Amino acid sequence: MRILFIHQNFPGQFKFLAPALAADPQNTVLAMTMKQHHGRQWKGVTLCSYATRRSSTKDVHPWVSDFETKTIRGEACFYAALRLKADGFMPDVILAHPGWGESMFVKDVWPLAKLGIYCEFYYHSFGADVGFDPEFPLKNEGETCRLHLKNLNNLLHFQVADAGISPTEWQASTFPEPFRSRISVVHDGIDTGMVAPDPGISMLINGNVWLTKQDEVITFVNRNLEPYRGYHIFMRALPELLRRRAKARVLIVGGENVSYGARPEEGRSWKEIFAAEVRPAISDADWSRVHFLGTLPYQQFIQLLQLSMVHVYLTYPFVLSWSLLEAMSAGCAIVASDTKPLHEAITHGVTGRLVNFFDGDAMIHDVCSLLDDPAARARLGAGARSFAERHFDLEAVCLPHQIQWVKKMLL
């Protein structure tokens, strides 16, 4: 097969699938990306970078600003595709993450190629993330109109895509019919061989604190620390949690940018805002046991999960984080929010514990009860690990089904 990947930050969600397809000597695999790479090759994939020709219009109507940005990126990808075609490249299959608009016009370049799109999320003005958290209501009534128009990119892709793939059933369910019926549910995959429990793990924190599995370690992970992933709920529980657990260390991983939702209006990061809110209720001695680790290299991140005694994961009804499944694979005892995306992975009392997203007291109770109960932690960790191996293992489950999905498009 001649295969073309399109992802503005390649490899992104294709970090396992692209090299697996490139490993077959009968395949020719290229990737178009806005990311500037050091070389022309990545794990057997030929990289083709492109750049936009213009910036967004300064005073464009706010309801269509998102679509203008996606159109600009789609235009850049379109002209880069024309250059590839002029050089003689004719893909059989195009695999794209359409979320940034790049792949909107590729079928105008290669109309006979099959297009498979990564279906991460379809926007809704109610019933999902929007309106879930009453602390952060919509700024004005027109926000729902803007959300409808934000789906223009999805709708245009539905007209040209031959198939879709989504990592979870819930994420697939956000997409409307008739396209929903063309979406296969296959997760990107977790390397459960590498992300596995390690009873002998030790880790140096902030350059001066050594921790082992014998230490009382509570972990909390976001890509960026923000309300969508329950950072505010977790931070507000900290004063009481630290008061009850005099020996606990709290390790918080995440950047200070925004991955989802709105930025704070006051110009500070969400990390700063909620840390400042709770700091007066926490003594200096207790605060010294809270460690903000920023973003970690992947291997250190896995070590952190292996070190965890109890892992807390909270999320709006939104895209399920890889970190949750990696925590399961690492055998963590997990306390998670009872929100719809979690229901496919966490069965209460079997693979973790579920608490109401907004109920900080319930979260504190379950974290403390697990810290006091090694047998329960072991049982939940083993259950989480077993579930991850059965349903999300990269080599045994996910990659074979992803490759089958690609081949099926050519039948």
N, C-alpha and C positions, 0 to 999 in steps of 0.2 A: 504493500500500500504506500501511496504518497500522502503523507499526513501533515496538515498544517495546524498548529496551535496558535490561538490568539488570546493574549492576556496582557493587560497593561503593565503588570508587575510579575511577568513570567519568572518561575513556574507557577507560583500561587497554588491553587488547588490541584494543579496537574503535576506536582513535584514527584509523584510516584508513577503516574500513568505515562507521562512523556518519555522518561528513560526506559521504561519497560517496553514501549513500542519501538523505541530507537534501538534497543538491544537485538531486535530481530533483523538480521542482515538483509532480509528481503524488503524491509521498509526504508523509505526516505522520510525523515522527520525534520520539519522546520518549525520555528516559532517566531511569531511577530510580537514585538513588545516595545513599549515606550521606555522600559528600563535600559539603561546603558550598561552593558556588560564589558568585562575586561577582555574577553576573547570572543571568537566567532562560534565557539562550540561549547556546549554544556551537556555532559553526560550523553554524548552521541547526537544531540539535537543542534542543528544549525540555527544560529540566532540572527534575526533580522530586525534591527531597531528602526524606529521611525519617530518623527516629531510632528507636533501640530504646526499649522501654518499661521495661526492667528490666536488671539486670546478672546475671552468672552467679552461681550458688549457691556460697557459700563452701566448703562441705565436700562437694560433689557427688563421686560416685565418679570417680576419675581416668580410668577407661576411657571414661566417657561425657561427660566435661566438654567435649570438642570438639563432640559432637553437641548438647549443651545450648546452647552458644554459637551454633551454626548455627541451631538452632530459634528462638532469640531473634531472630536477624536475619531468619529466614524469617517470623516473626510480624510484625515491623515492616514488612517488604515487603508482606505480605498485607493489612494494614490500609491501607497507603498505596495499594495497588492498588484496594481497595474504594472509596476516595475518588475515584480517577481514574475508575472505572466509574460512580460516582454523578454525576460531572461529564460523563458521556457518551462517554468515550473507550473504544473497543472495538478493540483491536489485531487485525490479521490475523496478524502474526508477532511472537513474543517471542524476542529473542536475548539470552541470559544467560550470564554466567560463574557457574557454580553453586558455585564453590569455597568460598564463605562461607555458603552455605545460603539466600541471599535468595530464590531462585526456586523453592524447594521447593513452595510452595502457590499459585503464580500460576494454575495450571490450575483450581484451585478457584474462582477469580474469573472467569476467561475460559476455560471448557472447550473452546470451539470454536477458539480461537487455536492456531496452530502454534507449538511451542516448540523452538527450536534452542539447544543448549548447547555451550559452549566446553570441550572435553575436554582439560584440561592434563595431568593425571596421575592414575593409579589406584594406590593404595598397595599395596605387597607386602612381606611380612615377610622375603622373601629373593629374590635374583635381580635386584635393582635397587639403590637407594641404601642400604637398611637392611642392615647387616652388611658393606658393601663395604670400609670402612676399619677394619682391626683396631685402630687406635689409639683408636677411639671405639666400643666395643662397646655393646650395649643394656644399660641400667642394671639391668634385672631381666627375668626370664622373662615377666612379664606384659605387656611392651611389645608383643609380637607380637599379643596379644589386643586391646590398645588400637588397634593398626593396623587389625585386622579391623573393629572398630567405627567407626573413622574413615571407612571406606568406606560407612557407612550413608547418608550424604548422596548419594554417587554412585548407590547402588542405588535410592534413592527417586526420583532424577531419571530413571533408566533407565525407570521405570514410566510416566512422564508425557511424556518428551521424544519429539519426532517425528524428530529428527536431531541429529547431533553434528558438530563440526568440530574438528580437531586440527592443530597447526602442523607436526608432523613424524610420519613413519611410526613411529619408535620410540615416541614418546609415545602414539600411537594404539594401538600394540601392547600397551601395558600394560593396556588395558581388556579385560574378558572378553567372550566371546560370550554371548548373541546380540547385545549392544549394539554390539560392535566393528564389526559389519557395517553399522551405520547411521552410522558416522563417516566423514566425508570428510576427506582430508588436504590442507589448504591453509594455507600459512604466512600470518602477519599481513602480511608484506610489508616490503621495505626500499626506501626511496627511493634507488635507485642513482644517480639524477641528482645528488642533493645529496651523498650519501655516496660520493664518488669520489676517486681519487688527485689530489693537488695537489703537484707537484714544487717549487713555489715557497713552500710553507708555512713559516711561522716562528711561534714561540709563546713567550710570556713565561711562565716557570715560577716560581711562588712569588714573583713580583714582582721578581726580580733575576737570572734566568738566561734568556738568549735562546737558543733552539734552532732549528736548521733541519734540512733533510734531509741535510745534510752531517755532522751529529752522530750519534754512535753511541747511538741511543735504543732502549731495551728497555721495552716497555709490558706492564702486567698490570692487568686490569680485573675487578672484582667489583661487584655492586650493594652488597653489604656484604662486608667481608673476613672470610672464614670457611672452615672446612675443606671444606664441600660443594663449593666452587669452587677447592679446592686451594691456598688461601692458605698453609697451613702447609708444603706441599711446596715452593712457590716461595720462601718466606722462608728455608727451610733450605738452599736452593741458593745463596742470595745471597753468603755469604762467599767461596765458591770462584769464583762468577761474577764478582764484583767484583775478585778477585785476578787473574783471567785477563784481564779487560778494564779496563785502567787508565784508559781514556778514556770508558767507557760511562756514560750516565745512565739510571737506572732510575726510571720513572714509574709509580706505583702509584695506581690510582683505586678508590675504594670507601668506603662508610660504615663506622661502627663498631657498627652494630646487628646483628641476626641476621635474615636472610631465610628460611633453611632450617636444619633441624636444631636442636640444643639450644644454649642459652646456656652460657657458661663458668660453672662452679660457683663460682669464686673472686670473682665480681662484676666482674672486669675484662673488657674486650672481647677478642675473638680477635686483633684487630690488636695490642693491647698485649702480649698473652701471647707471640706468636711473634716480635714485634719484640724484646722483652726477651730471649727465648731466644737469638737469633742475634747480638745486639748485641756481646757480649764478643768474638766472633770476627771483628769488623769494625773496622778502624782508624777514627779520627775522619775522616781524609781520605777514605777510601772511603765512610763513612756519609754524608758531605756530598753524595755523588752519588746518594743514594737520596731520592726526592721523593714523599712521601705527599700526594696532591692532594685527598683527601676525595671528595665528590661534585661533579661539574662540571655546569654548564649544558650543554644538549645540543650547542650549536654548538661550545663548547670541547672537548667530548668527541670530536666528529668531527675537529676539528683535531689532537687528540692522536693519533688513529688515523692520520691523514694524515702525521703527523710520524714515526711509528714505523718503526724499521728492522727490528726483529723483535718480533712480538707473541706473548705466551704466554697460552694459554687452557687451563685444567684444570677438570675437573668430574667429580663422581661420576656414575654412571648415573642421570641425573635430567633435568629440564627443560632443553632447550637454550637458552642465553642469546641474546637479540637481539644482544648485543655481539659475539659470535663472527661472526655473519653480517654485521654492520656492518663489522667488521675485514676480512672478505673483500671486501666491496663497496669499501672504501677501498684495496684492493690491498696489504694487509699480507702480509708473509712470516710465516707462522704456525707456531708449534710448539705442538701440542695433545696432550691426553691421549688415549690409545688406548682410549677408553671408548665404549660402544655409541651414545649420542646423537650422537657426532662422525662416525660412519661414513657418515651421509647427506651430510655436507658436506665432510669432509676425506678426500681420497684421498692416501695417503702418496706423496710425490714429485711430485704433480700440483697439488693445491690447498693443500698444506701438508705438515708432517711430523708423524707420530704417534709418541709415546713412552709407555711404561708410566707410568701416573699416579703410581706410587710411586717411580719411578726418577729421582731428582734428578740423578744423574750423566749419564744419557742426555739429559735436558733441557738441562743445561749444555753438553754436547757439541754438540747440534744448534743451540742458540742461537749458540754461538761459531763453528761452521762456517759458519752463514749470515751472521754478521757479517763473516766473512773472504771471502765469495763473493758479490759484487754480482750476478753473472749468475744464480746460483741464486735469490737473493732476487727478482730481476726476474721470473724464470720462474714461481716459486711465486705471487708477487703477481698476475701477469697471469692465471694459472690460477684463483686464488681469485676475482678480479674477474669473469672470464668466467662462472664457475659461478654466482656471485650474480646476475648479470644474467639468465642463462638460467632459473634456478629460483626466485629470490626477488624479482625485480623487482616493485615495487608496482603500477605502472600497466599493465605488459604482461602480467603473469602472475597475481599474487595477487588484486588487487581484482576483475578480471573473474570469476575462479573463485569468490570469496567471494559476489559478487552473484548469480551463477548458482546457488550453493548456497541462498541465501535464496529466490530465485524458485521453485526446484524444490520447496520445501516446500509451496507453494500449489497445485501441480499435482494 
